[in-house]
Amino acid sequence: MDKKYFLSTKDLVTVAILSALGGGLSVYVGYLGNLINRVVGVPFGAGQFMAGLHVIWIILAVGITKKKGVGTATGLLKGVVELFLGGTHGVVIVVVSLVQGLLIDAVLFKDSTKEKRELIPYGFAGGISAASNVFVFQAFFFAGVPIILIFALGMLALVSGVIFGGYISLQMMDSLEQGGLIYGSKSEKKDTDKPVYIRYGSAMVTVIFLISFTVGGAYYFHNVYESPGSEAISVTGEVDNEYGFVYEDFEEHEKVVEAELEGSVTYEPPKNYTGIPLNVVIDNAEPDEGASEIRVIATDGYDREFDLESVMDDDEVIITFEDGEYRLVVDSRKEGYTGTDWVRDISRIEVS
């Protein structure tokens, strides 16, 4: 068998580890994107700033093993890992990750390209693979989104892919090579005459990136993320009756509403949804007299805040329960609501 396609045990372990890391940390990356969206105040798709973090693991697998087809294999396995860890996009995430791997393999097809580890081809591979997620999701979910917005989202993802999939991944591989963990064309080059900050620059960049990512990930999974699949939503805060909301206990209050989800990057046409009005859920908790806000929180840390008085006067904001997941549904056509107010996989509701 041609060694270009033969994967050694070390190669297989590398693919398995990087696929697991990529799939497992994708939830955190999504949360990080939402956090940046709020801090920066970008009104659309700020999560694409982090798109490169989804492909960095595939780039690393290709650059470390230098074998053909590794990008495709890593992308597919990464998508499967994310799917079975409860990814909110379902089986579509497998397609997204697979396409990313295919594109990386295509751009870095030549052995010499993989071996030289230059920024232009690696950056291009990271950029177009990261941007591809926008167009794959467009095919599945974003019907009706303006072309100019799709282009803008794609450009954000492309830049992120160049930075993380290109520059950062190369710095990480240089650090691994300097440490003798991998072998490459730079291993035989002497750079002792170069300034210290140049010789060890890649190591410093790698260390900073890994520390930041590890600390952030640890904080997220310990303090923010909650395991999905809970049968009850915790209703807490400034209330007299904290309790766990279970859909079956409130079925007598079921209501059918027509709602449309028109978000910046997601669109669901108007259709009927059956659920329990949010004001019924809140009323059962008996809010304190001074309470004024409601915060609906998802398992991945995503949350939306609503004015308590407005919610209590509107019985068309509902909580549905489908496929083992609680979801907040509002009609984005109504004044005061947008598609971002839809919250998937609700875990908590806080009154303050």
C-alpha positions in Angstrom: 0.0 0.0 0.0 1.2 3.5 -0.8 2.6 5.2 2.3 0.8 8.3 1.3 -2.5 6.7 2.3 -1.3 4.2 4.9 -2.1 5.3 8.4 0.2 4.1 11.2 -1.0 3.5 14.7 0.4 6.8 15.7 -1.5 8.5 12.9 -4.8 6.8 13.9 -4.2 7.9 17.5 -3.5 11.4 16.4 -6.8 11.5 14.3 -8.8 10.0 17.2 -7.4 12.5 19.8 -7.9 15.6 17.7 -11.3 14.5 16.5 -12.4 14.0 20.1 -11.0 17.4 21.2 -12.6 19.2 18.3 -16.0 17.5 18.7 -16.0 17.9 22.5 -15.0 21.6 22.5 -17.4 22.7 19.8 -20.1 23.5 22.3 -17.7 25.7 24.2 -16.7 27.4 20.9 -20.3 28.1 20.1 -20.8 29.7 23.6 -17.7 31.8 23.1 -19.1 33.1 19.8 -22.3 34.1 21.6 -20.3 35.8 24.3 -18.3 37.8 21.8 -21.6 38.8 20.0 -22.9 40.4 23.2 -19.6 42.1 24.2 -18.9 43.5 20.7 -22.5 44.2 19.9 -22.4 42.8 16.4 -26.0 42.3 15.3 -25.3 39.2 13.2 -23.4 35.9 13.3 -20.6 37.0 15.6 -20.1 33.3 16.3 -18.3 33.2 13.0 -15.4 35.0 14.7 -14.7 31.6 16.3 -15.3 29.5 13.2 -11.6 28.8 12.8 -11.5 27.0 16.1 -13.8 24.3 14.6 -11.2 23.5 11.9 -8.0 23.9 13.7 -8.1 20.3 14.9 -8.5 19.0 11.3 -5.6 21.2 10.1 -3.4 19.9 12.9 -4.3 16.3 12.0 -3.3 16.8 8.4 -0.2 18.8 9.2 1.1 16.3 11.8 0.4 13.1 9.9 1.0 14.5 6.4 -1.2 11.7 5.0 -3.8 12.1 2.3 -7.4 11.7 3.4 -6.7 12.5 7.0 -8.6 15.8 6.8 -11.7 14.0 5.6 -11.4 11.2 8.2 -10.9 13.7 11.0 -13.7 15.9 9.9 -16.1 13.0 9.7 -15.1 11.6 13.1 -15.2 15.1 14.7 -18.7 15.6 13.4 -19.9 12.3 14.8 -18.4 13.0 18.2 -20.2 16.4 18.3 -23.4 14.7 17.2 -23.3 12.1 20.0 -22.3 14.7 22.6 -25.6 16.5 22.0 -24.8 19.0 19.3 -27.8 21.3 18.7 -27.6 21.0 14.9 -28.2 17.3 14.7 -26.8 15.2 11.9 -26.2 18.3 9.9 -23.1 19.0 11.9 -21.6 15.8 10.6 -22.1 17.1 7.0 -20.6 20.5 8.0 -17.5 18.9 9.5 -17.1 16.4 6.7 -17.1 19.2 4.1 -14.5 21.1 6.1 -12.3 18.0 6.1 -12.7 17.5 2.4 -11.8 21.1 1.6 -8.7 20.9 3.7 -7.6 17.7 2.1 -8.1 19.3 -1.3 -6.1 22.4 -0.6 -3.3 20.6 1.1 -3.3 17.6 -1.3 0.3 17.8 -2.3 2.8 16.2 0.1 5.2 19.0 -0.4 2.6 21.5 0.7 1.9 19.7 3.9 5.6 19.3 4.5 6.6 22.9 4.0 3.9 24.2 6.4 3.7 27.7 4.8 1.1 30.2 5.9 -0.5 30.9 2.5 -1.7 27.3 1.7 -2.5 26.5 5.3 -4.3 29.8 5.9 -6.3 29.3 2.6 -7.2 25.8 3.7 -8.3 27.0 7.1 -10.2 30.0 5.7 -12.3 28.3 3.0 -13.0 25.3 5.3 -14.2 27.6 8.1 -16.3 29.6 5.7 -17.9 26.5 4.2 -20.0 26.0 7.3 -22.0 29.2 6.5 -23.0 27.9 3.1 -23.7 24.3 4.3 -26.0 25.7 7.0 -27.5 28.0 4.4 -28.5 25.0 2.4 -30.2 23.3 5.4 -31.4 26.2 7.7 -31.0 29.7 6.5 -33.6 30.0 3.8 -34.5 33.5 3.1 -31.4 35.2 4.5 -30.1 38.0 2.2 -27.1 37.1 0.0 -25.1 40.1 1.3 -25.5 38.7 4.9 -24.4 35.3 3.9 -21.3 36.8 2.2 -20.5 38.9 5.3 -20.8 35.8 7.6 -18.6 33.8 5.2 -15.9 36.5 5.2 -15.9 36.5 9.1 -15.6 32.8 9.1 -12.8 32.9 6.4 -10.7 35.4 8.4 -11.2 33.3 11.6 -10.1 30.2 9.6 -7.0 32.0 8.4 -6.0 33.0 11.9 -6.8 29.9 13.8 -6.7 27.2 11.2 -3.7 28.8 9.5 -1.5 30.9 11.7 -2.2 29.3 15.1 -2.1 25.8 13.9 1.3 26.4 12.2 2.6 27.9 15.5 1.4 24.8 17.4 3.1 22.5 14.9 6.3 24.4 15.1 6.2 24.1 18.9 5.7 20.4 18.7 8.6 20.1 16.2 10.9 22.1 18.4 10.0 19.8 21.3 10.8 16.7 19.2 7.2 15.4 19.2 6.8 15.6 15.5 9.2 15.7 12.5 9.1 18.1 9.6 11.2 20.0 7.1 12.2 22.6 9.8 13.7 20.0 12.1 17.0 20.1 10.4 17.2 23.9 10.1 19.4 25.7 12.5 18.1 28.9 13.9 20.5 29.5 16.8 21.6 32.8 15.4 18.0 34.2 15.5 16.8 36.4 18.4 15.2 34.5 21.2 11.8 36.0 20.6 11.8 34.6 17.0 13.2 31.2 17.9 10.7 30.7 20.7 7.9 32.8 19.3 5.8 29.9 18.1 6.2 28.2 21.5 4.9 31.3 23.3 2.0 31.7 20.9 1.1 28.1 21.4 1.3 28.3 25.2 -0.8 31.4 25.4 -3.4 29.9 23.1 -3.6 26.6 25.0 -3.7 28.3 28.5 -6.4 30.7 27.4 -8.4 27.9 25.7 -8.0 25.5 28.6 -8.9 28.0 31.3 -11.9 29.2 29.3 -13.0 25.7 28.6 -12.7 24.6 32.2 -14.6 27.6 33.4 -17.3 27.1 30.8 -17.9 23.4 31.5 -17.7 23.9 35.3 -19.7 27.1 35.7 -21.9 27.5 32.6 -22.6 24.3 30.8 -25.3 22.0 32.1 -25.9 18.4 30.8 -28.8 18.4 28.4 -31.8 16.2 28.7 -33.2 17.2 32.1 -36.9 16.5 32.6 -37.5 19.8 34.5 -36.7 23.5 34.1 -35.5 25.1 37.4 -37.6 28.2 38.1 -35.6 30.3 40.6 -34.7 33.8 41.7 -36.9 36.4 43.4 -39.9 34.1 43.8 -41.8 32.7 46.7 -42.1 29.2 45.1 -39.0 27.9 43.5 -39.8 24.7 41.6 -38.9 22.4 38.7 -41.2 23.0 35.7 -42.3 19.7 34.1 -44.4 20.0 30.9 -46.8 17.2 31.8 -47.8 18.9 35.0 -49.1 21.9 33.0 -50.8 20.2 30.0 -54.1 21.7 30.9 -52.7 25.1 30.0 -51.5 24.1 26.6 -51.9 26.7 23.9 -51.4 26.7 20.1 -49.7 29.8 18.6 -48.5 30.6 15.2 -44.9 31.8 15.2 -42.1 32.7 12.8 -38.4 32.6 13.5 -36.7 35.3 11.6 -33.2 35.6 13.0 -30.0 37.1 11.5 -28.8 33.7 10.3 -31.7 31.4 10.9 -35.2 31.3 9.4 -38.2 29.1 10.1 -41.5 30.0 8.3 -44.7 30.6 10.2 -46.3 27.5 11.6 -48.2 26.3 14.6 -46.5 25.4 17.9 -48.0 23.9 20.9 -46.7 24.7 24.4 -47.3 26.2 27.8 -47.4 30.0 28.1 -44.3 31.4 29.8 -46.5 33.6 32.0 -48.2 30.5 33.4 -44.8 29.0 34.3 -43.7 32.3 36.0 -47.1 32.9 37.7 -46.8 29.4 39.4 -43.5 30.5 40.9 -45.2 33.6 42.5 -42.7 36.4 41.6 -41.8 38.9 44.4 -43.3 42.3 44.2 -40.1 44.0 43.2 -39.1 41.6 40.5 -38.9 43.1 37.0 -37.0 40.7 34.7 -37.0 37.1 33.5 -33.8 35.4 32.2 -34.3 32.2 30.2 -31.1 30.1 30.2 -30.0 27.2 27.9 -27.7 24.3 28.8 -24.9 25.8 26.7 -25.1 29.1 28.6 -27.1 31.0 25.9 -29.7 33.2 27.6 -32.3 35.9 26.8 -33.7 38.5 29.2 -37.3 39.7 29.1 -39.3 42.4 30.9 -41.4 40.6 33.5 -44.5 42.8 33.1 -44.5 42.3 29.3 -44.2 38.6 29.5 -47.0 38.3 32.1 -49.3 40.3 29.7 -48.5 38.1 26.7 -49.8 34.5 26.6 -48.3 33.8 23.2 -44.7 33.4 24.4 -44.6 29.6 25.0 -42.4 26.8 26.1 -42.6 23.7 23.9 -41.2 20.2 24.6 -40.1 18.2 21.6 -37.5 15.4 21.3 -36.6 15.6 25.0 -35.8 19.4 24.7 -37.5 22.5 26.1 -37.7 25.4 23.7 -38.8 29.0 24.1 -40.9 30.0 21.1 -41.9 33.6 20.3 -43.2 35.2 17.1 -40.5 37.4 15.8 -43.1 39.3 13.7 -44.4 40.8 17.0 -43.0 44.1 18.2 -40.4 43.8 20.8 -39.3 40.2 19.8 -36.6 38.9 17.4 -35.4 35.5 16.3 -32.6 35.6 18.9 -35.3 35.3 21.6 -35.8 31.6 20.7 -33.9 29.6 23.3 -33.2 25.9 22.7 -32.7 23.3 25.4 -33.8 25.5 28.4 -32.4 24.5 31.7 -33.3 27.4 34.0 -35.5 30.4 34.3 -34.5 33.1 36.7 -36.7 35.9 38.0 -34.9 39.1 39.2 
